[in-house]
Amino acid sequence: MDFKSLGENSQIHIIRKKPFQYLTGTLKSKTAKNQNFAPYMMQAQPQTFDLVVNVNGSDEIVSGISDNMEVVEYKNSYYSASTNGILQAASTMVQMAKNGKAEQSYFDDVIAKGEKVIEALNPEYAESKKQARLVKELQDRQNAQDKKLDDIYDLLKKMSPK
């Protein structure tokens, strides 16, 4: 079902991208936008609409929707007048996430190797990374010493007469 077929109180399916969430809303109003036809234009442009969709008690305005579309992407969401349309959008997002997950090891490799390249080419960056590593090593040593001292303190407490 396309947006042209919608009447007031029609159900609208919505998928928010970030964070991912499925919602439904109700079409509150649909306003056709004026079209400017120039005399030299041979082909008619599809009619466009502004939709007002009520979602959980709040009105959302979705602008410039073509009447012949089944799914539209607007800002952080996909909107559809049909279950099949929103299923298509959800399937596309799932596939994109799977593809991204498959590429995760590549991105991790780029980060690790890229850091080394930046360190090799930028002396100031290399120095700051060296200092950060040194501070981390000192903190780790301090934590290990604190644990040993705590263990010694606990041992002395156990050995002392009460």
Secondary structure, DSSP 8 states (H G I E B T S, - for coil): --GGG--TT-EEEEEETTTTEEEEEEEEEEEE------TT--S----EEEEEEEETTEEEEEEEEETT-SEEEETTEEEESSHHHHHHHHHHHHHHHHHHHHTHHHHHHHHHHHHHHHHHH-HHHHHHHHHHHHHHHHHHHHHHHHHHHHHHHHHHHHHS--
